Amino acid sequence: MIKNLISPIQAWLLSQGRCVGCGTPLSGGVKKDVRGKTTVTCKCGRIFIYEPKTKIYRRALFEEV
């Protein structure tokens, strides 16, 4: 039930280019190229994948880290 409440908020934050944990802009995060993908690490420690073609962020999977 809680997931049904939180997931739309997290999707909205990611569409705005913000971290789902602390709300800071991901453009200021630490960027690295890992296995051909651009990873962005927020100051709170969450890791995201940046897709340059669509210019969106998404949460990284365990296999991608």
Backbone as CSV, one residue per row, in Angstrom:
resi,resn,N_x,N_y,N_z,CA_x,CA_y,CA_z,C_x,C_y,C_z
1,MET,0.811,-1.191,0.000,0.000,0.000,0.000,0.859,1.262,0.000
2,ILE,1.907,1.262,0.794,2.773,2.445,0.845,3.460,2.660,-0.494
3,LYS,3.825,1.557,-1.166,4.470,1.678,-2.467,3.560,2.378,-3.468
4,ASN,2.260,2.144,-3.364,1.307,2.800,-4.258,1.234,4.296,-4.016
5,LEU,1.567,4.734,-2.827,1.565,6.163,-2.518,2.882,6.834,-2.896
6,ILE,3.991,6.126,-2.716,5.310,6.725,-2.900,5.771,6.713,-4.354
7,SER,5.446,5.667,-5.105,5.969,5.542,-6.464,5.570,6.693,-7.395
8,PRO,4.365,7.244,-7.345,4.080,8.396,-8.205,4.905,9.631,-7.836
9,ILE,5.181,9.807,-6.565,5.999,10.941,-6.136,7.426,10.768,-6.624
10,GLN,7.953,9.543,-6.530,9.305,9.280,-7.005,9.389,9.454,-8.523
11,ALA,8.379,9.023,-9.248,8.369,9.197,-10.699,8.347,10.672,-11.073
12,TRP,7.599,11.465,-10.331,7.549,12.900,-10.593,8.906,13.544,-10.321
13,LEU,9.567,13.156,-9.214,10.889,13.707,-8.910,11.900,13.353,-9.995
14,LEU,11.883,12.114,-10.462,12.807,11.713,-11.524,12.517,12.447,-12.832
15,SER,11.260,12.712,-13.124,10.932,13.457,-14.339,11.433,14.898,-14.251
16,GLN,11.551,15.421,-13.054,12.094,16.758,-12.840,13.614,16.763,-12.768
17,GLY,14.249,15.576,-12.784,15.704,15.477,-12.699,16.211,15.643,-11.282
18,ARG,15.422,15.205,-10.306,15.795,15.329,-8.899,15.916,13.957,-8.255
19,CYS,16.691,13.899,-7.181,16.897,12.661,-6.437,15.606,12.288,-5.713
20,VAL,15.302,10.984,-5.677,14.080,10.535,-5.012,14.242,10.508,-3.497
21,GLY,15.462,10.595,-3.008,15.695,10.542,-1.569,15.763,11.909,-0.918
22,CYS,16.593,12.786,-1.499,16.805,14.087,-0.856,16.254,15.260,-1.664
23,GLY,15.884,15.048,-2.929,15.262,16.096,-3.724,16.215,17.070,-4.382
24,THR,17.526,16.856,-4.269,18.486,17.766,-4.901,18.573,17.465,-6.402
25,PRO,18.913,18.461,-7.213,19.040,18.226,-8.654,20.173,17.247,-8.959
26,LEU,19.905,16.308,-9.855,20.909,15.309,-10.204,21.976,15.861,-11.140
27,SER,21.752,17.034,-11.689,22.769,17.634,-12.560,24.029,17.987,-11.778
28,GLY,23.925,18.137,-10.470,25.076,18.451,-9.645,25.757,17.240,-9.040
29,GLY,25.295,16.039,-9.393,25.865,14.809,-8.855,27.172,14.431,-9.531
30,VAL,27.853,13.437,-8.966,29.119,12.948,-9.508,28.810,11.992,-10.653
31,LYS,29.342,12.298,-11.854,29.063,11.487,-13.033,30.264,10.609,-13.355
32,LYS,29.988,9.335,-13.698,31.009,8.375,-14.098,30.479,7.531,-15.237
33,ASP,31.382,7.082,-16.104,31.004,6.138,-17.150,31.326,4.738,-16.668
34,VAL,30.303,3.896,-16.544,30.458,2.520,-16.097,29.803,1.615,-17.118
35,ARG,30.591,0.761,-17.727,30.093,-0.211,-18.713,29.310,0.452,-19.831
36,GLY,29.766,1.586,-20.296,29.119,2.269,-21.406,27.896,3.086,-21.031
37,LYS,27.596,3.187,-19.742,26.447,3.976,-19.292,26.931,5.064,-18.349
38,THR,26.237,6.170,-18.327,26.591,7.271,-17.447,25.853,7.116,-16.130
39,THR,26.607,6.925,-15.044,25.999,6.834,-13.728,26.173,8.152,-13.003
40,VAL,25.167,8.532,-12.261,25.181,9.756,-11.473,24.954,9.369,-10.020
41,THR,25.876,9.774,-9.148,25.751,9.488,-7.725,25.365,10.773,-7.006
42,CYS,24.258,10.729,-6.308,23.779,11.886,-5.550,24.587,12.031,-4.261
43,LYS,24.473,13.176,-3.615,25.192,13.391,-2.361,24.676,12.489,-1.241
44,CYS,23.448,11.977,-1.376,22.912,11.079,-0.356,23.308,9.624,-0.604
45,GLY,23.972,9.337,-1.734,24.486,8.006,-2.000,23.682,7.186,-2.983
46,ARG,22.534,7.661,-3.417,21.742,6.902,-4.383,22.374,7.028,-5.768
47,ILE,22.300,5.948,-6.529,22.928,5.907,-7.843,21.842,5.852,-8.907
48,PHE,22.011,6.672,-9.942,21.058,6.775,-11.037,21.779,6.564,-12.357
49,ILE,21.033,6.171,-13.380,21.539,6.038,-14.738,20.944,7.175,-15.559
50,TYR,21.820,7.882,-16.303,21.365,8.976,-17.161,21.316,8.485,-18.601
51,GLU,20.173,8.651,-19.244,19.996,8.289,-20.644,20.102,9.566,-21.480
52,PRO,21.229,9.762,-22.188,21.409,11.029,-22.912,20.458,11.216,-24.098
53,LYS,20.005,10.121,-24.722,19.091,10.260,-25.866,17.760,10.851,-25.444
54,THR,17.216,10.353,-24.329,15.919,10.831,-23.863,16.049,11.893,-22.779
55,LYS,17.267,12.084,-22.285,17.569,13.077,-21.246,16.757,12.854,-19.974
56,ILE,16.677,11.577,-19.550,15.979,11.255,-18.311,16.894,10.446,-17.399
57,TYR,16.550,10.427,-16.135,17.271,9.651,-15.133,16.387,8.496,-14.681
58,ARG,17.036,7.415,-14.260,16.314,6.303,-13.664,17.207,5.684,-12.599
59,ARG,16.606,4.979,-11.661,17.369,4.318,-10.610,18.196,3.207,-11.200
60,ALA,19.415,3.039,-10.716,20.294,1.993,-11.192,19.922,0.654,-10.558
61,LEU,20.043,-0.409,-11.336,19.828,-1.749,-10.832,21.114,-2.238,-10.175
62,PHE,21.027,-3.287,-9.365,22.215,-3.830,-8.705,23.238,-4.316,-9.724
63,GLU,22.786,-4.852,-10.861,23.701,-5.356,-11.874,24.457,-4.244,-12.578
64,GLU,23.928,-3.024,-12.558,24.536,-1.906,-13.255,25.545,-1.130,-12.420
65,VAL,25.594,-1.407,-11.145,26.480,-0.645,-10.254,27.840,-1.276,-10.201
